[in-house]
Amino acid sequence: MSSKSFAHMFIVATEQHCRREVLGLPLLDHIPPDSYELLQGGHIANEQPRSEHHVLLEARRGRGGRGGSRPSRPKPTRKKKSTKTKKKTPKPSSKKPPKSTSKSTKNVWPTPAVSRPTTAIDPCYLFIDCSSDESALKDIGAGRVAKRAGNYPIDMHITESPLPTETATIDHYEKRDVRTQKPKMGTSGTLVIKNLDYPGSGKLFSGSSPARHAFQFNDNSIKDARVKDLRRAPAKTIDFATEHIVELQTLGKFLESVAKKNSALAKFLLNTWNTKLSAKQIKARTNKPSYGLTKLPQSSGNTLNDLVFNAFGSNTQLEDFVLCDDKINSYKARVWSGKAPMSASNFKTLLKKSLNGKLPSNEYLTALKMVFGVFDYMDQTVVTTNMRRVIANVGKELANVKPMFDKANLSANVPAGSVFPAGADLQKDWSAYMKSHLTTISTKAQTWANTQITHALAELKKEIFVLEQTMKKLQALEKKATPAYKKNKQAAVKRLTTQIVKHKREVAAIAKKIVLLEKQRKATPSSALTKQIKAQKKAWQKKVEAQAGAERQRAMLYSTSVKKIIAGLKQDEIILKAYKGQVKSDLVMPTP
């Protein structure tokens, strides 16, 4: 079905549903999913999404209907000739029908629909910029750009370099960062380091290596943060990123840390990091990484920069790369850097809007799912194994710095600042740094999750209490309702339903635009299209808020629908408590 026909079907069905609700008729038992579900993330490769809509459709097919559109009509029957058999006519009953009394009549109140989607949304370009790892480190506001919250370190100056010119025709959008980092080397100056190029997601599995591993969420439920390995190339590689399991930013932070402790080492690295190595120095490498000593980077001249970054992964060295869902990849960049996965102010804004009925709860719950998904991804056997191998390989290349810059392998007139400092041990420093860094990641993520969940549970409890009091007041009013009371309620429902239908049309129209823009971006990637998608997602969010707000106002008119709101909040409470119970056990990075 085309997106145009789907949007038309959605609008018609929604209008029918709302009209029946206003008139007090039985509600349709099936309407297409709300249009915001068009933008739900976590699509399963080569699988159709199994929504409630899909399940209902299957059930109706099982009854021999028309795919759920309506029940099958009975077959026409021919008129049979009358027979001579006489039918006995029943005698009229002498009993009189009971008189209806006003005492037995009860007020029957409608129950306006209360939306509560249970699938995660796609947070890319809404909560987080998924275009690159560096972009992911920037905060995107939930309604406004928020200030950074907490004592999370700001990453060092990192700029994205232009994409390599070797791929003039890009068949796939390739989220890959060839970045220039500028770590501060104590008081000695600023070092310029640059990672090596590597294959994008569309080309990673084009050769015999690496082994095919692609990770994405098990499903799209807000309750399930588990990750699975497809063990093959996904059908749509644009939704994935080639993953440096040990983030590229790590090296710059490590170099800053050693420079603070050892000024002689800081000066040495400034003098030698980007200096071309001689053949004699290359041969002096005695610590053999897993990919061997002969697999050198594809560059015009080998440097310390190239040798060390080669251990992280490059076009030459592919063994530790995997593909990772770009949403998980982007949140991992934030978690790894020590930044809050979502600023506290943004999380509180989403929570408050959810409790006020301006947004569905799946938006703030999506942020939790993403964070738990990052750690489940890191806990996958392949990912943990590759992470440890990268850490070991980087350590070995750092250990090789000492013999390469020993006086025996240098020319006689080399400056003293270019000789490896006595007593320094880069491999040992790296090992200690990574152990501490991984522990810090876990601690900060746990603190963030506990803080947000504790706050959310407290606010939910308050809101449930307020709504329960509101429900009791409405029940009391409904018991002694006058015709004027009923008439006013019906008029309010009619007015709000008209607004809801209008907002749903607008949400569906923007959702359709986003789907079309995504298709264009996948066919011909460009920054202009990405910019348009970002703008449309912001517009979509505003319309969703308008729709949800009108739905909440309508639901607050009757005790029956307020009861539904309370039931939904209690379900959110269950999900939050489940996540809270898993913080200590699940938000833990593997050991190096």
HELIX and SHEET records of a PDB file:
HELIX    1   1 SER A    3  LEU A   23  1                                  21    
HELIX    2   2 SER A   35  LEU A   39  5                                   5    
HELIX    3   3 GLU A   52  GLY A   62  1                                  11    
HELIX    4   4 SER A  102  SER A  104  5                                   3    
HELIX    5   5 ASP A  133  ALA A  136  1                                   4    
HELIX    6   6 LEU A  204  SER A  206  5                                   3    
HELIX    7   7 THR A  237  ASP A  239  5                                   3    
HELIX    8   8 GLN A  249  LYS A  261  1                                  13    
HELIX    9   9 SER A  263  THR A  272  1                                  10    
HELIX   10  10 ALA A  279  LYS A  283  1                                   5    
HELIX   11  11 LEU A  304  PHE A  312  1                                   9    
HELIX   12  12 ASP A  326  SER A  337  1                                  12    
HELIX   13  13 ALA A  344  LEU A  355  1                                  12    
HELIX   14  14 ASN A  362  MET A  378  1                                  17    
HELIX   15  15 THR A  381  ALA A  399  1                                  19    
HELIX   16  16 VAL A  401  MET A  404  1                                   4    
HELIX   17  17 LYS A  407  ASN A  409  5                                   3    
HELIX   18  18 ALA A  416  SER A  418  5                                   3    
HELIX   19  19 LEU A  426  LYS A  479  1                                  54    
HELIX   20  20 PRO A  483  ALA A  523  1                                  41    
HELIX   21  21 SER A  527  ALA A  555  1                                  29    
HELIX   22  22 SER A  559  ASP A  586  1                                  28    
SHEET    1   A 3 HIS A 157  GLU A 160  0                                        
SHEET    2   A 3 ARG A 179  LYS A 182 -1                                        
SHEET    3   A 3 ILE A 193  LYS A 194 -1                                        
SHEET    1   B 4 VAL A 227  ASP A 229  0                                        
SHEET    2   B 4 ALA A 214  PHE A 217 -1                                        
SHEET    3   B 4 VAL A 322  ASP A 325  1                                        
SHEET    4   B 4 PHE A 240  GLU A 243 -1                                        
END                                                                             
